[in-house]
Amino acid sequence: MSDLLSRGSASIAGVILLIITSLSLMRTVVIPRALRSTLSDAVSLTVIWIAVRISRLRRNFRYRDAVLAAVGPVVIILQLLTWLVLYLIAYGLLIYGAGGRQGLGDAMRQSGSSLLTLGFASDDQSRQTIIDFIAAATGPIVIALLIGFLPTIYSAYLEREQNVTLLCATGGEPAWGPEILARYAVSDNFEACDRSFHDWSLWAAQLRLTHLTYPVLVWVRSARASRHYLTSLIAVVDAAALQVSLNRSLPQHEAYAVLLQGGQSIDSLYAFLFHRRRWRDSIPLVGRSRGGSEPGDQALPLGSQQTLATQRAAYMDAARQLEPAAVDAMTRHGSQSLSLTRADFDSAVDMLRRAGYPIENDVDAAWEQFSVYRSRYEYAGLSIAKTLDATPAPWTGDRAVPTPVMWPTLVVDLLPGDSPDDPTQIGRQS
């Protein structure tokens, strides 16, 4: 009687474990949607927690970046191993529950032999033979799915990094919003700036799709420590906010598109990271307001207010797809002041003047308008940068480990007859 009860319980446990593992595999690798898997999340969070703790033993950012660069690949490998081990246990329980003379250890040995198609252990009972056949098909299927999954991940990674790499020439390395505008101004090529904003609005939309569908990409870092997709996105959105705040004559449509798409992508990444850590009360939960009047709205030109209304409508539509708790948290903290100071802004404006950028609006009004746009993505973006320990680029906030800001080469420092005595201090109030 006890043996019958033991084998019956093993069969039930095996079926449950088989279903859980299969659902995790389907939701992570097969179904092209932003679905969550508790099992996959547990593996990735464990790897991330260990890697972050190891990286914080080093204060030098490049050493930390080298440690964190391994997170994405290790997560993928451990997810495969976890699925295989759980399938081995599930089929072992089913074989044990199907009856026979062997104990649980022999059943696990037979399961591993079938799952890995080695065939060195088998039993002649028909019920166990069927399980052996199913297990023998499962192992190659899991491995084949991962083999097909890897090209998808690395294709998305390479497409993401193409724009990040191109930005190094037009926005510095690491990228910085004011430097993007300065380099286009020095080369007198504002048409290229408009095209770049167009490309980055498409890039931001694609980032939102790929990184929520395949969450491991959030932790896959660039090939160099001085680049990071998040700080590059913040730099481009900053550049767009500066352009619509300082200038009236240049084309603004693509700049507004970057503000919309970039802001939504930062929103989505923030909600994703918040959702997977919602059991931790210590995570700062802030963002933008989803409706109503925001500080400084009245100071915006009428056209900007209309554009802001369009952006709010798009944000409210997108918010319905986000984790409600994350949206509530961002709404509650939407009125917090900027970490970027007026002195930072004024230094950037002075640098842009030296680069020949056409500043047409009053600087005080421009600061008010820039503050409105920056407030819509600043805290969420800076919180993500801190969590990911992204490249410490200018205007991207502090890191968990105190890290000096990594500045790009400023083009104005290289202009003939316009080199300051201390070029390292341009625009570096924070």
N, C-alpha and C positions, 0 to 999 in steps of 0.2 A: 504493500500500500504506500509506504513512504517513497519507494522508488518510482511508483507511478505518479505520485504528487510532485516529486522532484523533476521528472522529465516533462510533465505537463506545464509546470511553472517555467521551465527552461524554454519550451516551445513558445509560450506566450511572450516571454521576454525577448526571444529571438525575433519574433514577428514585429514587435514594437520597435526594437533597435533597427531592424531592416527598413522599416517605414521612415523612421527619423533620419537615418543616414541617406536614404534615397531622396527624401525631400530636401535635405541640405544640399546634396549634389545638384539637384534640379534647379533650386533657387539661386545657387551660386554660379553655376557654369552654363546651364542650358537655357533657362527662360530669360529672354532679353528684356527684363524689367528691373526697376530698382527695388528688388525684394530683399528682405532681411532673412538671415539664417542664424539662429542662436548658436548653432554648432560652429559655423564658420567665424562668427563674431568672437566666440570664445577663443578660438585658435589665434586670430589676428590680434585681439586685445592682449593675450598673453605674450605674444612675440613683441608687440609694441611696448608693453610695460617693461619687459626685460631690456629691450634695446634702449629705451629712454633712460632707464636707471644706469646702464653701462655708459651711455654717452655723456651723462651729466657728471661722470667722474673726471672728465676732461674739460677744462675751461676754454681751450682753443677750439674755435668753431669748426675749423677744417677737420679736426679729429672727430668731433661730434658728428659732422656730416658724413664722414666715412663710415661710422658705425650705423647711422640711420639709413644709409644707402642700401644696406643689406635687408632692411625690414620687408620690403615688397617681395623679393624673390624667396626669402625664407618663409613668409606666410603662405605663398603658393605651394611650396614643397611640403610644408607641414600639413596643409589642408589635404593634399593627396594622401600622405601617410596616414592621417587621421581617418579619412574615409576607408582606406584599405583595412586598417586595423579594426574599425568598427564593423565592417562587412565580415571580416574573419571571425570576430566574436559572435556576430548575429548568426552566421551560417553554422558555426560550431555549436551554438545553443540549439539550433534547429535539428542538426544531426544527432545531438545527444538526446533531444526530446523525441526523435523519431523511433527510439528504441534500439535494441541491440545489446551486445555484451560489453562494449567498450565504455570506459568512464569519460568524464568531461574532458580530461587532458587529451585522450586519444581522439575525441570528437573535434577538439580544436586543431589537432595535428592534421586530421583528415580535411578539415575546412581550409586550412592554409595550403595543403597540397592541391586542392581543387581550385581555390581562388587564384593561385599563382600558376595554374595549369602545369604543375610539376608531376602530378600523378603518382607519387611514390606511396601514397596511403589511400586506401579505398576499402569499401565494404560491399559485399554482394547483396545486401538487402535492397529491394526495389525502392523503398521510400527514401533511403539515404542516397541511392544512386541518382534519383531525380534532383535532390538537393545539390549533389555534387555537380551535376550538369549546369544547374542554374548558377552556382558559385563560379564554375569555370568560365561561364560567359560574362559574369559581372566584372571580374578582374580586368580583362582586356578592354571592356567598355569604359571603365573608370579611367584607365590610363589613356585610352584613345581620346576621351573627352578632354582630358587635361592637355594632351598634345595639341588638340584643336583650339583649346582655350588660350594657350600661350601666344600663338601668333596674333590673336585678337587683342590681347593685352599689350603686346609690344608694338603692334601697328598703331593703336591709340596713343601709346606713349611717344612714338616717333612723330606722329602728326602734331601732338601737343608741343613737343620740343622744337619743332621747326620754327614756329613763330617766336618762341622764347629765345632761340639762338639768333634769329634775324634781328630781334630787338636789341641785342648787344651792340650792334653797329649804330643803331638809330636812337638808343635810349641809355646807353652806358651798361657797364657790367660791374655790379648789379644795376638793374634798370631803376631809374628815378624819374618821376613825372615831369618836373621842370626841365630836366636835361633832355627829355624827348623833344619838347617844344624848342629848346635852345638849339639843338642840332639841326632841326628842320629850318629854324630861322637863319642860322649861319649859312646854310646852303641855299637859302631862299627857295625852298622846295615845299611849299605848303600843300600843293596838290598831292604829293607823296604822303604827307601827314594825313590828309583826308582819306586816302586809300588805305593807309595803315589802320586808321580807326575802323574802317569798314571790315578789314580782315579780322581785327581783334573782336569786333562784335560777333562775327560768325564763330570765331575761336571760342569765345566765352560760352556761347550757346552749346557748342560741341563739348566743351569741358563739362558743362552741367549734365549732359546726356551720358557721356562715357564714365565719369567718375562716380556717378550715383548708380549706374548699372553695374560697374565693376569697381567696388569700393577699394580694392587693393591699390588702385592707381593713385588714390589720395596720398599714399605714403611712398610712392615710387618717385625718387628725387632725380634732379637733372644730373647730367654727366659731370658738371663742375660745381664746386661749392659756392661759387659766386653767382650762380643762377638758381632760380626757383620759380616754378610756374605761378605760385600765388603772389610773390612779391612783384613779378612781372605784370600780372593782372592789375594789382593795386597801382603800379606805376602808370599803366596806360589809362586807367580810370581817373587817376589824379590829373594826368595831362589833359584829358577831355574836360574835366571839371574846371581846370585852369583856363582852357581856351574859351569855354562858354561864359566864363566870369570876366575875363580880361578883354575880350575882343568882340566886335559886332559885325565886321565886314567879312571875315573868313566863313566858309561854309560850316554850318553847325550841325547839320542833320546827322552825320556819321558820329560826331562827338556825343550827341544825345543818345544815339543807338548804343554806343559803348557804355555810357552811364547806366542805361537800362539793362542791357544784357550782362554787363560785368557785375552790377549790383545784385541781380537775381542769382548769378552763379555763386557769388560770395554768400548770399542768403542760404542757398541750397546746401553748400558745403558746411556752413555753420549749423544748420538744422540737422544735417547728417551726423556731424560730430557730437552735437548735443544729444541726439537720440541714442546713440550708442553709449553715452556716458551719463544718461539721465539719473542713474542711481547715485551719482556723485554730486552732493550739494555744493561742493567747493568750486565747480566750474562756473566762471562768470557768464551770465546769460543776458546779453544786451543786443541791441540792434536798432532798427528804425521803426518809427510809428507807421501803422498801416492805414491811418486815416486821420482826418482832422487837420488843424493848422499846426505847422511846425515853426519853431523859432526862426525868424528871418524870412518867412514866406512873403510877408508883406513888402519886403524890400526888393523882391525880384521884379524885373520887367514883366509886362503883361504876357509877352510871348513865352517867357520862361515859366510863368505860372501855369499857362496852358499846357506846356510840355510836361511840367511836374504833375499836373492832373492826369495826363495820359500815363505817365510812369506809375503813379499811384494805382490807377486802375489795373495795370499789368501786374503790379506787386500783389494786389488783393486777389487777383485770379490765381497767381502762383502760390499764394499763402495757403489756399485751400488744399494744396497738394502736400504741404509740409506737415511735420509733426505738430499737432496743436499746442503741446506744451512749449515747444521751441518758439512758435509764433507768439504765444502769450508772453513769454519771457522777453522776447525782442520788443514787443509792444510796451511792456512795463518800463523798459530801460531806454526807450527811444529818445528821451529828452536830455540825456547826459551830455555834458560839454565835450568839445573835441580835446584830444590829447595834443594835436598839432596846434601850436601857438601862433598868434599874430606875427610875432617876430620871425618865426620860420617862414611864414607866407611872404612877409616883406623882403626877406633875404632872397627868396626865390624870384620875386618880382624884379628886384634889382639885377639879379643875374640875367633874367630874360631881357631886360632893357639893354644890358651890355651886349647880348647876343643879337640885338636888332629885332626882337619880337615886337609886333605892333600892339602895344597896350593902348586901348582906346577908351576903356571905361575908368571911372573914378576908382582909385585903389580901395577906398573905404567900402564903396558899394560892391566892388569885386570880392572883397573879403567876406562880406555878408552872404553873397550869392555862393561863393565857394564853400563856405561853412555849411550851407544848407545841403549841397550835394555831397560833400565829404561826410556829413553826419549820417547819410543814408547807407554808408558802407564801412565807415571807419572802424567802429568797435568790433563788429563781426569779423572784418578782415584781419585786424590786429590780434584778435583772440585766436583765430585759426593759425596765424603766423607763429604765435607763441606756442600753441599746442604742437605744431609740426616742427618747431625749431627751424623755421625757414631762414634763408639767407638774411642776415641783419642789414637789409638795405635801408636807405634813408626813408623816413616817414612811414615806417612799418612797425613802430613800437618796440618795446623791450622784449627780451627773451627770458625764459625761466632761469637760465644761467647768465649772469651779467656779461654782455658781449659788446665790444666796441662796434659802432656803426661801420659798415663796409661801404666806402664811397666810390662811385665811378670817377673816371677822369673827366673833369669838366671842360667842355669845349672852349668856354670863354677864357680859360686859363692859357690856352694855346694860341689865342688871337694875337697878331703882331702888335706890339706896343701896348698890350692890355693885360699884362701878367701882374697879379698882386704880389706883395711881399710875402704873404703867407697864403698860398692858394688852398691849403688844406682847411681853411676856416670859412670858405665861401658857403653860406647857407647852412651852417652847422650849429645852430643854437641848441639843438636837442640831440 
